Amino acid sequence: MESVNFDRAADYYDATRALPEDSMDELTALLAGELGGRQPCLEIGVGTGRIARPLREAGVALAGMDLSAGMLSRLVANAGGAPPFPLVRADATRLPFAAGSFGSVLAVHVLHLIPEWRVAVDESLRVLRPGGALVAGLQSQSRGQRSDGAPWSGALRESLRRRGIVRVPVGTRDPRLVADYLAGRATARQLDAVPVRRTRTLAEAIERIERQTFSWTWPYPAEQMRAVAGDIRAWAARENLPLDTGHSVESDIRWWVFELPR
């Protein structure tokens, strides 16, 4: 399996992954506080610059790397037509940088997209200076972590199961696996969670299923995903749940720091 390339998502990525302003401000402050003393920072999977550009504006010196040419092009467009910091197209398992080039490496929800995530972690540590840190946003559903809460979540899971659609693991979302792999080489520390509160409608959720917005849907034919969307529309009709009514949902963004000894 190859690392997941987000070329097909470049045109809609920002619209579907944007965080509310207050959550983005809190996240930027949290990461800037962690990275400020470990510059320059390399973000692997920098994408459209959704996280990196606010960090740069907060004073963090960084470089960005991504496998997707389309996402990097979108980052440049978002920045007004010129790269806001050095950019390189490369794979996280083969970083084109010398050992000890960076004070920190930032991995924002990217390790679950890399089959050889251990190699990517090794590469991240290789380019770090002593005392540097890999700062990773991971999506573990561990106990005590809030996620979603939309009233259609159960119906969606059931439809996906019946239609034979599963989220096939590519890399890892589990910080415990990363911490265990780095035992003896880096010290793991969890940062404060950043709460995210959004208003979502079922119509939006159905559209994202039909359009196959998220990467876990990409291996499946469009007809299969349209069948899931039909199931959810039928469920909503039975439950008398309007498609355009907004529902408040909450989740947490969780971050871990894997710190090298000095």
Backbone as a ProteinNet text record, in pm:
[ID]
protein_1_A
[PRIMARY]
MESVNFDRAADYYDATRALPEDSMDELTALLAGELGGRQPCLEIGVGTGRIARPLREAGVALAGMDLSAGMLSRLVANAGGAPPFPLVRADATRLPFAAGSFGSVLAVHVLHLIPEWRVAVDESLRVLRPGGALVAGLQSQSRGQRSDGAPWSGALRESLRRRGIVRVPVGTRDPRLVADYLAGRATARQLDAVPVRRTRTLAEAIERIERQTFSWTWPYPAEQMRAVAGDIRAWAARENLPLDTGHSVESDIRWWVFELPR
[TERTIARY]
83.7	0	87.4	48.1	119.1	53	128.6	70.6	-42.5	-143.7	-261.9	-229.2	-251.4	-227.8	-360	-358.2	-480	-503.2	-444.8	-466.6	-615	-696	-837.2	-915.1	-858.7	-928.2	-885.3	-788.1	-729.2	-831.5	-929.3	-1024.6	-1128.2	-1152.8	-1256.7	-1204	-1075.7	-1020.7	-1048.7	-1016.9	-1033	-1178	-1270.2	-1411.3	-1464.8	-1404.5	-1456.8	-1375.9	-1260.4	-1175.2	-1153.2	-1210.1	-1186.3	-1238.9	-1163.5	-1204.7	-1274.2	-1366.1	-1423.2	-1312	-1335.7	-1230.6	-1175.3	-1264	-1213.9	-1127.6	-1164.5	-1083.8	-950.5	-953.1	-829.7	-735.3	-787.4	-703.8	-641.1	-721.6	-670.3	-564.8	-590.1	-494.9	-363.8	-373.3	-252.6	-169.5	-233.9	-161.5	-95.4	-167.1	-113	11.5	1.2	113.4	229.3	197.8	303.6	382.4	314.3	383	476.1	437.7	519.1	633.9	610.3	708.9	802.6	760.7	836.5	981.8	1007.9	1144.6	1215	1148.9	1206.7	1193.2	1262.8	1255.3	1388.5	1383.4	1262.9	1185.5	1058.7	969.3	942.7	937.3	896.9	759.5	660.9	531.5	526.5	513.9	495	344.8	309.5	168.1	110.1	182.3	140.2	10.1	-22.1	-149.3	-166.2	-280.6	-312.3	-261.2	-187.3	-137.6	-238.9	-339.8	-447.6	-394.3	-293.8	-234.1	-106.3	-27	104.7	96.9	2.4	-2.1	-33.8	-132.1	-152.1	-31.4	39.1	158.8	267.1	281.1	379.1	343.8	216.2	172.4	195.5	198.7	225	373.6	457.9	600.6	683.1	623.3	697.6	763.3	895.7	968.5	952.3	907.6	882.8	900.8	900.9	900.1	787.7	737.4	626.8	660.8	612	633.8	503.6	476.2	355.2	377.5	305.8	311.4	229.9	128.6	33.5	73.4	98	125.6	4	-115.6	-237.6	-258.1	-229.3	-244.4	-141.2	-18.9	82.4	46.1	-10.8	-54.6	-164.6	-254.3	-361.2	-303.6	-201.7	-137.3	-82	-12.6	44.5	-66	-174	-286.3	-347	-363.3	-418	-331.3	-201.2	-107.5	-92.3	-172.6	-169.5	-83.4	-36.5	37.4	185.4	235.3	377.4	389.7	485.9	502.8	531	457.7	480.4	599.3	649.7	767.2	817.2	936.8	989.4	897.2	875.9	789.5	864.2	834.2	893.4	790.7	786.6	700.8	783.2	741.4	816.7	727	776.1	706.9	765.4	680	726.2	819.1	818.7	908.6	1047.4	1064.2	1193.3	1214.1	1241.1	1254	1384.9	1379.2	1499.3	1574.9	1601	1669.6	1780.3	1883.7	1994.7	1953	2022.9	1998.1	2019.4	1931.3	1945.1	1910.3	1828	1796.7	1691.5	1610.1	1494.3	1489.8	1424.3	1400.5	1273.6	1184.3	1057.9	1001.6	919.5	842.5	697.1	610.7	467.4	396	312.8	236.5	90	12.6	-127.6	-217.1	-264.5	-356.9	-306.2	-179.6	-119.1	-66.8	-30.8	27.1	-72.1	-202.3	-300.1	-312.1	-246	-249	-123.8	-32.3	97.6	110.9	106.6	120.4	249.3	358.6	486	506.7	410.8	415.9	537.7	583.4	704.4	826.5	834.3	944.2	933.4	810.3	790.2	829.9	798.2	838.6	990.8	1053.5	1200	1262.6	1206.5	1256.6	1238	1125.8	1102.3	1207.2	1237.6	1338.5	1477.7	1504.2	1636.1	1666.2	1565.3	1589.5	1580.3	1554.6	1546.4	1682.3	1701.9	1818.7	1796.8	1904.3	1885.4	1794.4	1700.9	1604.2	1485.1	1486	1372.3	1253.5	1144.3	1022.1	938.6	879	772.5	641.9	566.9	438.2	330.2	249.6	156	12.8	-74.4	-217.8	-267.5	-318.6	-365.1	-511.5	-583.6	-729.4	-777.7	-704.1	-744.2	-878.6	-964.7	-1094.7	-1085.1	-986.4	-965.9	-1073.9	-1088.7	-1192.3	-1170.2	-1276.4	-1269.2	-1252.4	-1233.9	-1221.4	-1358	-1402.6	-1531.1	-1516.4	-1616.1	-1611.6	-1752.4	-1783.5	-1907.2	-2029.6	-2122.2	-2246.5	-2363.2	-2346.6	-2457.8	-2564.2	-2693.3	-2799.4	-2806.1	-2741.7	-2744.2	-2622.3	-2532.3	-2407.5	-2431.4	-2523.8	-2551.4	-2609.1	-2702.4	-2762.6	-2658.5	-2566.9	-2462.1	-2369.2	-2328.3	-2241.2	-2309	-2437	-2509.8	-2520.8	-2549	-2558.1	-2424.1	-2317.4	-2184.9	-2154.1	-2191.5	-2165.9	-2243.9	-2372.5	-2456.3	-2411.3	-2357.2	-2313.4	-2169.8	-2110	-1975.7	-1865.9	-1888.6	-1790.2	-1725.2	-1595.5	-1521.5	-1406.8	-1366.2	-1251.5	-1126.2	-1065.8	-948.9	-829.6	-766.8	-649.8	-537.8	-482.3	-368.6	-242.2	-244.3	-133.1	-180.6	-154.3	-201.1	-262.7	-365.3	-426.1	-397.1	-327.4	-316.6	-186.9	-195.3	-72.9	2.8	-68.6	0	95.7	56.1	145.1	270.3	250.6	365.3	456.6	397	476.8	552.7	487.2	554.5	669.3	646.3	750.3	872.3	847.3	955.7	1011.1	964.6	1012.2	1164	1227	1371.9	1438.9	1364.4	1421.1	1360.3	1233.3	1163.9	1065.8	1042.7	947.5	814	705.5	572.1	503.1	438.2	363.3	240	124.5	0.5	-25.7	-66.7	-102.4	-249.8	-288.3	-428.5	-514.5	-633.1	-725.4	-781.2	-806.7	-870.8	-1014.3	-1113.4	-1252.6	-1297	-1376.9	-1430.5	-1581.6	-1651.5	-1798.1	-1845.2	-1923	-1972.1	-2123.2	-2185.1	-2324.2	-2326.4	-2387.3	-2391.5	-2535	-2560	-2691	-2674.8	-2783.6	-2780.1	-2760.8	-2814.8	-2795.7	-2647	-2572	-2427.8	-2359.1	-2399.1	-2337.6	-2363.9	-2485.7	-2519.8	-2441.8	-2429.3	-2355	-2209.9	-2150.3	-2010.8	-1993	-2094.5	-2090.5	-2099.7	-2194.2	-2213.2	-2091.6	-2031.8	-1916.4	-1786	-1794.2	-1675.8	-1566.6	-1606.8	-1519	-1399.1	-1418.9	-1314	-1238.9	-1111	-1022.5	-1060.8	-1125.3	-1160.5	-1268.5	-1337.8	-1440.2	-1383.1	-1263.4	-1210.3	-1194.1	-1165.1	-1151.8	-1282.6	-1396.9	-1526.1	-1589.8	-1665.3	-1732.1	-1835.8	-1858.5	-1956.7	-2095	-2131.4	-2264.5	-2283.9	-2177	-2184.6	-2207.9	-2141.5	-2158.6	-2295	-2344.1	-2478.7	-2584.2	-2559.1	-2652	-2658.2	-2543.5	-2540.8	-2619.4	-2599.3	-2672.2	-2822.7	-2864.5	-3006.5	-3058.5	-2977.1	-3016.6	-3040.7	-2954.3	-2964.3	-3084.2	-3111.2	-3231.9	-3357.7	-3361.2	-3477.2	-3489.6	-3377	-3378.8	-3430.5	-3384.9	-3428.7	-3577.8	-3631.8	-3776.1	-3853.6	-3805.5	-3873.4	-3868.2	-3756	-3737.6	-3792.8	-3845.3	-3896.3	-3789.9	-3667.9	-3556.3	-3530.1	-3557.4	-3534.2	-3388.1	-3364.7	-3228.3	-3151.8	-3222	-3153.4	-3149.9	-3194.4	-3188.3	-3046	-2995.4	-2860.9	-2855.7	-2753.6	-2731.5	-2592.5	-2585.2	-2457	-2383	-2260.4	-2177.8	-2044.1	-1986.7	-1862.2	-1759.6	-1634.7	-1524.8	-1403.1	-1301.3	-1174.1	-1065.1	-972.5	-850.2	-740.7	-677.6	-575.7	-438.4	-338.7	-201.3	-105.6	-1.8	103.7	238.7	327.5	466.4	556.5	641.8	739.7	878.1	937.7	1051.1	1182	1282.1	1413.2	1495.4	1584.4	1674.3	1773.6	1821.8	1920.6	2061
-119.3	0	124.7	223.2	349.9	449.5	551.9	660.3	724.3	771.7	827.2	965.6	983.9	1111	1187.9	1315.2	1394.8	1485.4	1452.7	1535.7	1557.4	1452.6	1463.1	1552	1578.7	1658.7	1804.5	1841.3	1974.7	2086.4	2068.5	2176.6	2195.5	2092	2105.3	2085.7	2060.1	2025.4	2133.1	2256.3	2363.6	2380.5	2369	2388	2278.2	2159.7	2047.4	2018.5	2081.3	2052.8	2176.2	2289	2411.6	2397.7	2453.1	2455.6	2587.7	2588.5	2716.5	2811.4	2939.3	3038	3027.4	3007.7	3002.1	2878.3	2765	2644.3	2659.5	2723.6	2744.8	2834.7	2939	3029.1	2955.3	2872.5	2798.4	2697.5	2629	2530.2	2596.4	2709.5	2779.6	2823.2	2875.5	2917.8	2798.9	2686.8	2566.3	2517	2506.4	2454.6	2554	2682.4	2782.8	2782.3	2761.9	2754.3	2635.3	2525.8	2404	2411.3	2476	2477.4	2597.7	2701.6	2826.8	2810.7	2722.5	2699.2	2591.2	2539.3	2431	2466.3	2567.8	2612.7	2584.1	2565.7	2564.5	2434.2	2439.6	2325	2275.4	2145.4	2084.9	2023.1	2065.6	1997.2	1894.7	1767	1662.5	1652.2	1641.7	1645.6	1783.5	1885.6	2024.3	2058.6	1987	2008	2148.5	2208	2342.6	2451.8	2411.6	2509	2546.9	2464.8	2494.3	2521.3	2446.8	2466.6	2550.2	2525.1	2589	2739.5	2785.8	2929.1	3010.7	2971.9	3045.1	3037.5	2923.4	2913.6	3009.2	3019.7	3113.6	3256.2	3289.4	3422.8	3446.1	3336.2	3346.5	3351.9	3349.1	3366.2	3239.8	3126.3	3000.9	2987.1	2972.5	2949	2802.8	2777.7	2639.4	2616.8	2487.8	2441.7	2339.6	2320.6	2228.2	2122.5	2001.5	1890.3	1815.8	1775.1	1698.5	1610	1498.7	1407.7	1459.4	1543.8	1588.3	1721.5	1719.8	1845.1	1936.2	1877.4	1956.5	2032.2	1967.9	2034.3	2146.2	2122.9	2227.1	2346.6	2318.2	2428	2509	2440.9	2510.8	2594.8	2545.4	2622.4	2753.2	2744	2864	2961.2	2908.4	2994.7	3061.1	2985.6	3041.2	3153.6	3143.4	3243.7	3362.7	3368	3481.8	3463.2	3340	3313.3	3288	3304.8	3279.2	3192.1	3100.1	3015.4	3100.5	3080.8	3160.6	3112.6	2993.1	2933.4	2823.9	2770.4	2668	2546.3	2497.3	2382.7	2279.8	2152.2	2045.5	1933.9	1875.8	1759.8	1634.7	1554.4	1435.5	1345	1224.9	1126.8	1132.9	1122	1131.9	1017.8	909.4	798.4	817	923.4	952.3	1103.9	1159.8	1304.7	1351.5	1450.8	1497.6	1603.9	1574.8	1670.1	1598.2	1673.6	1617.4	1592	1500.3	1471.9	1598.6	1617.2	1730.4	1864.9	1866.5	1993.2	2076.6	2013.2	2082.5	2067.6	2166.2	2159.2	2085.1	2072.6	2002.9	1954.2	1851.2	1800.6	1797	1850.7	1855.5	1759.3	1672.4	1575.6	1589.4	1655.2	1685.9	1580.4	1484.8	1383.1	1323.7	1281.2	1227.9	1086.1	1044.9	911.9	801.2	829.3	725.9	708.3	793.2	785.1	718.7	676.3	624.2	478.5	383	241.9	215.9	273.8	257.4	371.4	385.9	498.5	492.9	374.3	362.8	420.7	397.4	454.6	607.1	658.7	803.3	861.6	791.2	836.4	833.7	726.7	719.7	835.9	865.8	976.4	1109.9	1124.8	1248.4	1264.6	1156.6	1164.7	1189	1134.7	1152.4	1298.3	1373.7	1513.4	1608.5	1554.2	1637.5	1654.9	1771.4	1794.9	1732.7	1709.6	1666.3	1763.9	1710.5	1793.3	1832.3	1793	1822.1	1733.3	1758.1	1683.9	1663	1545.4	1517.5	1551.2	1645.1	1686.9	1635.4	1543.1	1471.5	1487	1521.4	1516.1	1379.4	1302.9	1167.3	1157.8	1065.5	1061.2	939.2	899.7	783.6	807.3	702.9	711.6	651	695.6	642.6	692.3	621.2	656.6	798.8	873.5	1010.1	1112.4	1065.5	1158.9	1174.9	1298.8	1326	1327.2	1275.4	1279.2	1274.8	1372.3	1380.2	1393.6	1298.6	1312.9	1349.7	1347	1375.6	1267.1	1303.1	1204.8	1094.9	1115	1012.8	921.4	938.6	862.6	712.3	668.8	526.1	468.4	539.4	493.6	486.7	581.3	580.7	461.4	435.1	319.9	190.2	176.1	55	40	149.7	142.2	104.9	164.8	131.5	-16.5	-67	-208.5	-297.8	-267.8	-351.4	-346.3	-232	-216.1	-264.3	-320.1	-374.9	-272.1	-155.3	-47.4	-35.8	-54.6	-47.2	51.6	109.6	200.1	115.2	82	-5.3	71.8	22.5	92.3	98.8	217.3	235.4	252.5	352.4	374.5	352.4	450	439.3	569.9	556.7	668.9	664.3	562.4	532.4	587.7	687.2	742.2	640.8	541	439.6	357.2	327.5	254.4	334.7	464.7	550.7	558.7	577.7	586.8	457.7	343.4	215.1	197.3	238.7	224.7	311.3	426.7	520.1	504	401.8	379.9	365.8	441.7	440	542.3	596.5	698.6	836.3	839.8	967.4	953.5	1063.9	1068.2	1122.3	1049.4	1089.2	1177	1280.8	1372.1	1419.4	1418.5	1462.6	1609.2	1684.6	1824.4	1836.9	1955	1980.2	1964	1909	1892.1	2028.4	2041.1	2161.1	2123.7	2181.2	2146.9	2210.7	2138.1	2186.4	2171.6	2280	2278.7	2328.1	2245	2278.7	2259.8	2321.8	2294.6	2221.8	2104	2021.9	1988	1968.3	1920.8	1783.4	1708.2	1576.7	1590.5	1695.3	1717	1728.2	1800.3	1812.8	1677.6	1601.2	1469.8	1377.7	1380	1296.2	1339.1	1469.8	1519.7	1473.6	1474.2	1433.5	1283.4	1206.6	1063.2	1045.1	1112.7	1098.3	1147.8	1255.4	1311.1	1239.9	1150.1	1078.3	1177.7	1266.1	1373.6	1322.4	1217.4	1172	1053.6	1045.2	949.4	804.5	773.5	634.1	583.6	674.7	633	610.6	655.3	654.4	514.5	410.8	278.5	220	281.1	221.3	288.4	210.3	267.6	372.2	467.7	572.7	515.5	405.3	346.6	296.7	241.9	190.9	304.6	415.4	528.5	594.2	595.5	650.1	563.4	433.6	345.5	378.8	410.2	451.9	581.2	675.5	802.2	777.4	685.2	651.1	590.6	504.8	446.4	554.9	654.1	757.5	848.8	877.2	954.3	879.5	748.8	668.8	664.4	651.3	652.2	785.6	896	1028.3	1046.6	992.8	1002.2	924	804.7	724.4	793.1	858	923.3	1065.8	1110.1	1246.5	1349.8	1326.2	1415.4	1503.3	1633.8	1722.8	1723.2	1726.3	1721.7	1850.1	1962.8	2092.1	2152.6	2079.2	2129.3	2117.5	2223	2221.2	2149.3	2069.8	1997.4	2030.9	2065.1	2097.9	1968.8	1956.5	1838.8	1886.7	1806.8	1843.8	1731.8	1773.3	1677.2	1742.1	1662.8	1712.6	1686.4	1781.1	1758.3	1725.5	1610.4	1564.2	1563.2	1607.9	1617.6	1553.3	1492.7	1431.3	1484	1498.4	1539.8	1421.7	1387.1	1281.2	1347.1	1361.4	1449.4	1371.9	1414.8	1351.9	1403.4	1321.4	1371.4	1471.3	1556.8	1656.9	1596.3
0	0	0	-78.7	-83.2	11.3	49.8	128.5	50.1	120.3	55.1	0.9	-128.5	-196.4	-203.8	-162.9	-152.9	-273.6	-388.1	-507.1	-534.8	-522.4	-557.7	-461.4	-344	-243.3	-241.3	-324.9	-313	-328.7	-417.3	-444.1	-334.2	-255.8	-152.2	-10.7	3.5	135	239.1	208.6	307.5	350.1	255.9	287.8	378.9	373.3	451.5	576.6	592.9	710	798.6	759.8	836.9	979.1	1073.3	1212.9	1243.5	1341	1385.3	1431.3	1416.3	1443.2	1584.4	1684	1821.2	1844.1	1783.8	1797.1	1725.2	1608.1	1533.4	1610.8	1672.5	1751.8	1869.1	1937	2052.1	2009.3	1897.3	1848.1	1806.6	1737.3	1693.7	1814	1916.9	2036.7	2105.6	2112.7	2176	2102.9	1969.4	1892.1	1886.5	1873.2	1869.4	2000.3	2111.8	2239.9	2248.2	2184.4	2186.4	2086.8	1971.8	1864.3	1870.2	1942.2	1941	1982.3	2076.4	2121.6	2043.9	1939.7	1859.2	1710.8	1670.7	1532.1	1462.2	1328.2	1244.6	1259.8	1218.8	1224.6	1081.4	1065.2	938.5	957.8	876.8	879.9	767.1	804.1	703.5	675	548.5	512.3	534.1	488.1	514.4	443.6	334.6	266	213	242.9	195.1	288.7	392.3	488.4	594.6	610.8	705.7	846.3	889.2	1020.7	1010.4	906.9	896.8	875.9	794.3	767.3	892.2	974.2	1099.4	1193	1193	1276.1	1227.2	1095.2	1040.7	1080.8	1075.6	1116.1	1265	1342.7	1486.5	1517.3	1413.5	1433.3	1431.1	1394.9	1389.7	1252.6	1250.2	1125.3	1087	964.4	926.7	778	743	605.3	594	472.1	451.7	348.7	370.8	280	260.1	135.9	109.8	-12.6	-15.4	-129.7	-246.9	-218.2	-319.6	-381.8	-512.2	-583.2	-582.1	-590.6	-590.3	-460.6	-348.3	-219.4	-204.1	-248.8	-240.5	-328.6	-445.6	-533	-466.1	-396.9	-325.5	-212.3	-143.8	-37.3	-94.3	-206.6	-267.7	-308.6	-365.6	-403.8	-280.6	-172.7	-49	5.8	-21.8	29.6	-64.2	-169.2	-259.4	-382.8	-406.9	-528.9	-511.6	-390.4	-363.6	-239.4	-235.7	-116.7	6.4	115.1	236	317.7	283.6	348.5	254.5	276.3	185	176.7	54.3	29.4	-53.8	-27.2	-106.5	-122.5	-241.3	-265	-240.6	-143	-106.7	-22.9	0.6	84.1	224.7	325.5	463.7	502.8	425.6	455.1	392.6	314	250	249.6	363.9	375.6	312.8	222.6	153.1	232	359.3	445.4	522.2	555	631.6	776	839.3	980.3	1063.1	1161.3	1252.4	1193.2	1086.1	1019	1091.2	1176.4	1233.2	1385.1	1444.6	1588.2	1623.4	1526	1549.6	1417.3	1425.7	1313	1354.8	1271.7	1298.8	1204.1	1260.6	1181	1218	1131.9	1160.9	1096	1174.3	1123.7	992.6	993.6	871.5	887.9	1009.5	1027.4	992.7	1001.8	966.3	815.3	737.4	591.2	533.9	621	577.8	621.5	528	567.5	645.8	600.6	669.4	769.3	859.7	951.8	1042.3	1074.7	1158.6	1086.5	953.9	877.1	876.3	862.9	865.7	1001.1	1108.9	1242.2	1255.1	1205.9	1208.9	1132	1014.7	934.5	1007.1	1073.4	1149.5	1258.3	1328.6	1433.2	1374.9	1257.8	1196	1167	1122.1	1084.7	1203.7	1323.1	1442.4	1508.3	1568.4	1652	1789.7	1867.8	2007.1	2081.8	2158.4	2228.6	2145.1	2016.1	1928.9	1958.7	1887.7	1917.2	1792.3	1784.2	1688.6	1757.8	1702.7	1758.3	1663.6	1713.6	1625.3	1673.3	1577.7	1602.4	1560.6	1656.1	1630.2	1667.5	1604.3	1616.5	1691.9	1793.1	1872.6	1938.5	1938	2004.5	2144.2	2220.7	2354.4	2449.2	2560.4	2656.4	2707.5	2716.9	2764.6	2654.4	2531.4	2419.2	2352.9	2343.3	2279.6	2129.7	2060.5	1914.5	1858.5	1776.4	1700.2	1790.7	1791.4	1864.7	1777	1644.6	1554.3	1568.6	1561.2	1583.5	1479	1365.2	1259.8	1263	1359.4	1359.9	1364.4	1449.4	1460.6	1332.5	1271.3	1146.3	1035.5	1032.6	930.6	948.9	1072.4	1097.6	1055.1	1084.9	1049.1	897.8	826.4	681.5	619.4	667.6	616.3	637.5	754	782.6	687	668	581.8	436.7	396	257.4	235.3	340.5	325.9	318.1	375.3	371.4	508.4	510.9	636.4	619.7	731.5	729.8	745.4	633.4	635.9	691.6	798.6	852.6	749.3	733.5	644.4	727.6	815.5	907.7	1050	1136.5	1274.8	1321.5	1405.2	1474.2	1624.5	1669.1	1811.2	1870.1	1957.6	2016.8	2100.4	2153	2233.6	2148.1	2023.3	1934.1	1902	1879.9	1850.5	1972	2090	2212.7	2237.7	2216.1	2236.3	2137.8	2012.6	1911.3	1944.2	2005.5	2035.6	2176.4	2249	2385.7	2386.8	2476	2484.6	2395.7	2298.3	2209.5	2232.1	2270.8	2290	2405.4	2472.8	2583.8	2533.8	2562.3	2515.4	2619	2568.6	2655.7	2581.3	2648	2585	2616.1	2512.9	2531	2568.7	2614.6	2646.3	2521.6	2538.6	2425.9	2384.2	2255.3	2201.1	2164.2	2232.1	2200	2068.7	1993.7	1866.5	1869.5	1849.6	1847	1711.3	1645	1511.5	1506.8	1407.7	1374.6	1241.2	1240	1119.4	1085.3	957	912.1	848.3	849.2	786.1	635.3	575.9	432.3	398.7	481.8	459.7	473.4	573.9	594.6	475.5	424	308.4	185.5	165.1	49.9	55.4	174.4	187.1	161.4	196	163.3	12	-51.6	-195.9	-274.3	-229.2	-299.6	-263.4	-164.9	-116.4	-77.1	13.1	56.8	134.6	213.9	304.2	246.4	279	212.7	238.7	351.2	378.9	283.7	215.2	117.7	-22.2	-48.9	-185.3	-245.4	-167.6	-230.2	-282.8	-249.4	-282.3	-403.6	-484.7	-601.6	-560.8	-650.3	-622.3	-597.3	-668.6	-651	-507.6	-450.4	-313.8	-214.5	-235.4	-145	-164	-289	-310.9	-242.3	-235.8	-165.9	-17.1	42	182.8	200.3	110.7	118.9	111.5	23.6	14.9	143.7	206.1	335.3	439.4	443.2	545.7	518.6	393.6	362.1	405.8	379.3	419.8	571.6	640.6	788.3	840.2	781.2	826	805.3	694.8	669.6	775.4	810.1	913.3	1049.3	1077	1206.7	1209.8	1095.6	1083.7	1122.4	1074.5	1103.2	980.9	989.9	874.9	833.4	703.8	653.9	678.3	684.6	691.8	831.2	931.4	1068.9	1122.2	1182.8	1238.5	1371.6	1391	1516.2	1568.2	1695.7	1756.3	1790.8	1741.7	1771.1	1825.7	1913	1978.3	1963.3	1955.9	1952.6	2015.2	2037.6	2089.3	1987.4	1975	1899.5	1999.6	1981.1	2074.7	2009.9	2086.9	2038.3	2136.5	2079.6	2160.4	2115.8	2212.9	2187.1	2217.2	2121.3	2137.8	2133.8	2251.9	2272.4	2280.5	2203.6	2206.7	2325.5	2377.3	2481.9	2424.6	2510.2	2466.3	2464.4
[MASK]
++++++++++++++++++++++++++++++++++++++++++++++++++++++++++++++++++++++++++++++++++++++++++++++++++++++++++++++++++++++++++++++++++++++++++++++++++++++++++++++++++++++++++++++++++++++++++++++++++++++++++++++++++++++++++++++++++++++++++++++++++++++++++++++++++++++

